[in-house]
Amino acid sequence: MSYTPSLPDPSAPPVRINLLSDTQTRPTPAMLEAMARAEVGDEQIGDDPTTNALNERVAALLGKEAAVFLPSGTMCNVTATLATCRPGDEIIAHRTAHILSREGGTHAALGGFQITPLDGDGGMFSLAAFRAALHPRNRYEPPQTMVSVEQTANIGGGTIWPQATLDAIAADGKAAGLATHMDGARLMNAVVATGIAAKDMTAGWDSVWIDFSKGLGAPVGASLAGSRAFIDEVWRWKQRLGGSMRQSGVIAAACNYALDYHVERLAEDHANARALAAGLAQLAGVEVQEPQTNLVFFRPDGAGVPGAELVARLRARGVLLAMMDDRIRACTHLDVSRAMIDETLELVREILRAA
């Protein structure tokens, strides 16, 4: 799985339309004001009131006993596996899952864990595939300790795991003695798109986290939730990994602001993604995956322009997208307006017509 970002090019024009990722969002003026007013303390000793309030809020939102604020979603995944698994243990996940394809082999490097990849459409494996991957406990095979899902499935196209599938996998996993972990980087996108409450969507999952620096628009941070005993062990690994953020209330305030004002508006990003996909689908030779949330994957090769070439030509016009393997990914977020979607579509039309 390869991801080719468009790195800064001094000779390129300024980026006017940034569809590279929802991590590209900038704090709004109101969010910056909330950050400036934040009451702070030392979060490492539990003395930052703004961070403590965020942890309590996330735990309640996700239906768990406790939560911990961490610098990134990757650290949420890493500390969750380190707190749950032992060297030589096996984790089951989709082959495109972030823990397998986008975290630099950290789980093997730091924990000595084996991640077994499962196939499946849309970045999701089926209940049947999961059951087929389970094996009896014996000394010849690694202990299966965790099953992990990614909601939404990024490389799958921002797809949403059906609730029935989530519940069934969690139930079977627990029956087999596995811990259940949800990478909830874009969980709130799934919540807004389906209308299912976050705590209901995550009910069968022992650990789950949400990212504030993607569609929710905060500059940094993610929160991992689970049982109190689990979070205590995550704190140990947070300490070991240097994850103390001290007066983190400054950034926790941004996350609280995001939960107040940036959740329901995710529906606008989904609508913009649908508009972009619908416009691209009208262009001859362009293959588009119908978006479920805020990610649009497409291939323009059938129109005579390879994906990498189209990305380069758009960048020369101030529009930034990403190549992921042989597909282009466009990501809508709070800094992308409908007018920007319309302009992007017009530029794509011009480039394809010229080809």
C-alpha positions in Angstrom: 0.0 0.0 0.0 1.6 3.2 -1.1 0.6 6.8 -0.4 2.3 9.6 -2.4 1.7 13.0 -0.9 2.4 16.1 -2.9 5.4 17.5 -1.1 6.0 21.3 -1.0 7.5 22.6 -4.3 8.9 26.1 -4.1 8.3 26.6 -7.8 4.6 25.6 -7.5 1.8 28.2 -7.1 0.2 28.6 -3.7 -2.4 25.9 -2.8 -5.9 27.4 -3.2 -7.9 24.2 -2.9 -6.6 21.6 -0.5 -8.1 18.2 -1.0 -5.1 16.3 0.1 -6.5 15.2 3.5 -8.8 16.4 6.3 -5.6 16.7 8.4 -5.0 19.9 6.4 -7.6 21.9 8.2 -6.6 25.0 10.1 -8.1 26.1 13.4 -10.9 28.6 13.0 -10.7 32.0 14.7 -13.3 30.9 17.3 -11.3 27.7 18.0 -8.1 29.8 18.4 -10.0 32.0 20.9 -11.1 29.0 22.9 -7.5 27.8 23.0 -6.3 31.1 24.2 -8.8 31.1 27.0 -8.1 27.5 28.1 -7.5 26.8 31.8 -4.4 24.6 32.1 -2.2 22.6 34.4 0.1 19.6 34.3 -1.8 16.8 32.6 0.8 14.2 33.5 -0.2 14.4 37.1 -3.9 14.9 36.3 -3.8 18.6 37.0 -5.1 20.0 33.7 -8.8 20.7 34.1 -9.5 21.2 30.4 -7.8 17.9 29.4 -9.6 16.2 32.3 -12.9 17.5 31.0 -12.1 16.3 27.5 -11.3 12.8 28.8 -14.5 12.6 30.7 -16.5 13.8 27.7 -14.9 11.3 25.3 -15.4 8.4 27.7 -19.1 9.3 27.9 -19.4 9.8 24.2 -18.0 6.4 23.4 -19.7 4.6 26.3 -16.4 3.6 28.1 -15.2 4.0 31.7 -12.2 6.3 31.0 -10.2 8.0 28.3 -6.7 9.4 27.8 -5.6 12.3 25.6 -2.8 11.5 23.2 -0.8 13.5 20.6 -2.0 11.4 17.6 -4.2 8.6 16.4 -1.2 6.5 15.6 -0.2 6.7 19.3 -3.7 5.6 20.2 -3.3 2.5 18.1 0.2 1.8 19.3 -0.5 2.2 23.0 -3.7 0.1 22.7 -1.8 -2.8 21.2 1.1 -2.4 23.6 -1.3 -2.4 26.6 -3.2 -5.4 25.4 -0.8 -7.8 23.5 2.5 -9.5 24.3 5.5 -10.2 22.0 4.6 -13.0 19.6 0.9 -12.3 19.8 -1.3 -12.0 16.7 -3.6 -9.2 15.7 -6.2 -9.6 13.0 -7.0 -6.6 10.8 -7.9 -5.8 7.2 -4.9 -5.7 4.9 -5.3 -2.0 4.2 -5.8 -1.1 7.9 -3.8 1.9 9.2 -2.1 -0.2 11.9 -0.7 -2.4 9.1 -0.1 -0.1 6.2 0.5 3.4 7.6 2.3 3.1 11.0 5.8 2.2 9.9 5.9 -1.3 11.3 5.7 0.1 14.9 3.6 -2.8 16.3 6.3 -5.3 15.2 9.2 -3.0 16.1 8.0 -2.1 19.6 5.7 -4.9 20.6 6.9 -7.9 18.5 3.3 -8.4 17.3 2.2 -10.2 14.2 -0.6 -8.6 12.2 -2.6 -11.0 10.1 -4.2 -9.3 7.1 -7.6 -10.2 5.9 -9.1 -9.3 2.5 -12.5 -7.8 1.8 -14.1 -5.1 -0.3 -14.2 -1.5 0.9 -11.5 -2.0 3.5 -13.7 -4.3 5.5 -13.5 -8.0 6.1 -16.5 -10.2 6.5 -17.6 -12.2 9.5 -17.0 -15.3 7.5 -13.4 -14.2 6.8 -12.8 -13.4 10.4 -14.2 -16.8 11.6 -12.0 -18.5 9.0 -8.9 -16.7 10.4 -9.5 -17.9 14.0 -7.6 -21.0 15.1 -7.6 -23.1 18.3 -5.1 -22.2 21.0 -2.1 -24.4 20.5 1.7 -24.1 20.8 2.3 -24.1 17.1 0.5 -20.9 16.2 0.7 -17.4 17.7 -1.8 -16.5 20.4 -4.6 -14.5 18.8 -5.0 -11.5 21.1 -6.8 -8.7 19.3 -9.1 -8.0 16.3 -9.0 -4.4 15.0 -11.3 -2.5 12.6 -11.0 0.9 11.1 -14.1 3.1 11.1 -14.3 4.6 8.5 -12.1 2.5 6.3 -9.8 5.0 4.7 -8.2 3.1 1.8 -11.5 1.3 1.3 -13.0 4.7 0.3 -14.2 6.1 3.6 -16.6 3.2 3.8 -18.7 2.6 6.9 -18.7 -0.8 8.6 -22.3 -2.0 9.0 -23.4 -2.1 12.6 -24.5 -5.7 12.4 -21.1 -6.7 11.1 -19.3 -4.8 13.9 -21.5 -6.4 16.5 -21.0 -9.9 15.1 -17.2 -9.6 14.8 -17.0 -8.2 18.3 -19.1 -11.0 19.8 -17.2 -13.7 18.0 -13.9 -12.2 18.9 -14.7 -12.0 22.5 -16.0 -15.6 22.5 -12.6 -16.6 21.1 -10.8 -14.7 23.8 -9.7 -11.7 21.7 -9.7 -8.1 22.7 -11.6 -5.8 20.3 -10.1 -2.5 19.2 -11.6 0.1 16.9 -9.4 2.7 15.1 -12.0 5.5 15.1 -10.0 8.1 13.2 -13.1 9.1 11.3 -15.6 7.5 13.6 -17.7 10.7 13.8 -18.0 10.8 10.1 -19.7 7.4 10.3 -21.9 8.6 13.2 -23.1 11.6 11.3 -23.6 9.6 8.0 -25.6 6.8 9.7 -27.3 8.6 12.6 -26.1 5.8 15.0 -24.8 7.2 18.3 -21.1 6.7 18.8 -21.6 4.7 22.0 -23.9 2.3 20.2 -21.6 2.0 17.3 -18.7 1.1 19.6 -20.6 -0.9 22.2 -18.9 -4.2 21.4 -15.4 -2.8 21.2 -13.1 -2.8 24.3 -11.0 0.1 23.1 -11.8 2.9 20.6 -10.4 6.3 19.8 -11.4 9.4 17.9 -9.2 11.8 16.1 -9.7 15.6 16.5 -7.2 16.6 13.8 -9.1 15.3 10.8 -12.6 16.3 10.0 -13.2 17.8 13.4 -10.7 20.5 12.6 -8.5 20.7 15.7 -4.8 21.2 15.2 -3.6 18.1 17.1 -4.8 15.3 19.3 -6.8 12.1 19.7 -8.5 10.4 22.7 -8.4 6.7 23.4 -11.2 5.2 25.6 -11.7 1.9 27.3 -11.9 0.3 30.8 -10.2 2.0 33.7 -7.7 -0.8 33.9 -6.9 -0.6 30.2 -6.5 3.2 30.3 -4.2 2.8 33.4 -1.9 0.5 31.3 -2.1 2.9 28.3 -0.9 5.7 30.6 2.1 3.5 31.4 2.9 3.2 27.7 2.2 6.9 27.2 4.9 7.6 29.7 7.3 5.2 28.1 6.8 6.7 24.7 7.2 10.3 25.8 3.6 11.2 25.3 3.3 13.6 28.2 1.9 16.9 26.9 2.0 18.9 30.2 -0.2 22.0 29.7 -2.2 20.2 27.1 -5.4 22.1 27.9 -4.4 24.6 25.2 -5.0 21.9 22.6 -7.7 20.0 24.5 -9.7 23.2 24.4 -9.6 23.0 20.6 -10.9 19.4 20.8 -13.7 20.4 23.1 -14.6 23.2 20.7 -14.6 20.7 17.8 -17.0 18.4 19.7 -19.3 21.4 20.3 -19.3 22.9 16.8 -17.7 20.6 14.2 -19.5 17.3 14.5 -22.9 18.0 12.8 -21.2 20.0 10.1 -19.4 16.9 8.9 -22.6 16.4 6.8 -21.5 19.3 4.7 -18.2 17.5 3.9 -20.2 14.4 2.9 -22.4 16.4 0.6 -19.4 18.0 -1.0 -17.9 14.6 -1.5 -21.0 13.4 -3.2 -21.1 16.4 -5.5 -17.5 15.9 -6.5 -18.1 12.2 -7.2 -21.2 13.0 -9.2 -19.4 15.5 -11.3 -16.4 13.2 -11.9 -18.7 10.3 -12.9 -20.1 12.4 -15.7 -16.7 12.6 -17.4 -16.1 9.9 -19.9 -13.3 7.5 -18.9 -13.3 8.5 -15.3 -14.0 5.7 -12.8 -15.3 6.9 -9.5 -16.1 5.0 -6.3 -19.4 6.3 -4.8 -18.4 8.0 -1.5 -20.1 7.2 1.8 -18.5 9.9 3.8 -15.8 12.5 3.0 -13.4 10.6 0.8 -13.6 10.3 -3.0 -11.4 7.8 -4.9 -11.2 7.9 -8.6 -9.2 6.9 -11.7 -8.9 9.1 -14.8 -6.8 6.7 -16.8 -9.7 5.8 -19.1 -9.9 9.4 -20.2 -6.3 9.4 -21.4 -4.6 11.0 -18.4 -2.8 8.9 -15.8 -3.7 9.6 -12.2 -0.3 11.0 -11.3 -0.3 13.3 -14.3 -3.7 14.7 -13.4 -2.6 15.3 -9.8 0.5 17.1 -11.1 -1.5 19.2 -13.5 -4.0 20.2 -10.9 -1.2 21.1 -8.5 0.1 23.4 -11.1 -3.3 25.1 -10.9 -3.3 25.3 -7.1 -5.3 22.2 -6.4 -3.8 19.6 -4.1 -4.8 15.9 -4.1 -3.2 12.6 -3.2 -2.2 9.5 -5.1 -2.9 6.2 -3.3 -1.6 3.3 -5.3 -3.3 3.7 -8.7 -6.1 5.9 -7.5 -6.5 9.6 -6.7 -8.0 10.5 -3.4 -9.8 13.7 -2.7 -10.7 14.5 0.8 -13.4 17.1 1.7 -13.2 19.0 5.0 -14.2 22.3 6.7 -11.8 24.3 4.6 -13.3 23.1 1.4 -16.4 24.9 0.1 -18.9 23.9 -2.6 -17.4 26.6 -4.8 -14.0 24.9 -4.5 -15.6 21.6 -5.5 -17.1 23.2 -8.6 -13.8 24.8 -9.5 -12.0 21.5 -9.1 -14.4 19.8 -11.4 -14.1 22.5 -14.1 -10.3 22.2 -14.0 -10.5 18.4 -14.3 -12.8 18.9 -17.3 -10.3 21.3 -18.9 -7.4 18.9 -18.4 -9.2 15.9 -19.8 -10.5 17.9 -22.8 -7.0 19.0 -23.6 -5.9 15.3 -23.5 
